[in-house]
Amino acid sequence: MTVALTVPHSVPRHGAGPTARGSGLPPLRRLTTTVPREYVHRSAITEVFLTDWQSSGPDAWTVDAQWPRAHSFYGPAHGMHDPVMLAETARQTAILLSHVGHHVPLDHPAIWGRLRYSVAPAALTLNGTPADLELHVTDHDVVRRGSRLATMRQIFRILRDGRELGTVDGTLSCHTPAVYRRLRGPYADLERTLSRTLPLPESVDPALVGRDRTADVVLAPAAGQNRWQLRVDTAHPVLFDHPVDHAPGMLMVEAARQAAHAAVGAPSLALAMDCSFVRYAELDAPCWVRAEAAGRDDAGLPRVAVTAEQHGCAVFTATVSCAYAS
């Protein structure tokens, strides 16, 4: 029997430390830990970046996070934290708040619709300690079906030690397991879907896409200029932290980053992205990724338009603003 886990309607601020009330001792300092991994749909505790949350007003939240100085996948480069780590942090935050703020049961899938982020490069500098972040989040355009959250838009303002690090604007939809099974049809059978995953193709040269290890490359060679096949490694410990029935959103974000890096033709940082998750990218058919120059953004950074297609239809699009790394 499957038991649906629910979050109480009154959820205290996470991480509040114990007190020594009545003991004659001073109150104990609040200790820091990660939020429960289940709240951010992660299996590995080491992949949880969030440490705390609290309500800061009607439809407003403050979430604390920490970025490590080194990470197995979102590793630092050129003396800076990986800006794409902001997308993963926003993903975790949106899912956390769907549960603790909107009482969505833990077994309800959450799906991205759109994600936009922008990062101030000066705030990404590595120093001698992990980066402590404060995310100020407001909920907008909240749609409910009965008492259940269906969709919402969230706007983030992110600070690092009181300094502006970046912004995020994203939309999220939540589905009951029954609705999700209807949406996914035969792909809802996870065991069957994973058994039909395409063989892993060879990777492009890691240096072409700004990576050090072949295992972290998500693009494979394909015919045509600036065109690749999506490389889906369901054994990847970060991108596939747990089994899923489609290509995860962060895999698509990483494909956009790597495609833009290859198209720019020089070491670069993806300081901004505007991503649309159009359809589910399935695991049993090739997904083709292409990139082309798209002028410059308002800050003068070169932009690259990236499209992922499957069965002749776009499943994901992104515009990436790249800063050349020194």
Summary of the structure (lengths in Angstrom):
residues: 326
radius of gyration: 20.2
end to end distance: 56.1
largest distance: 73.9
contacts: 982
relative contact order: 0.12
helix: 21%
strand: 36%
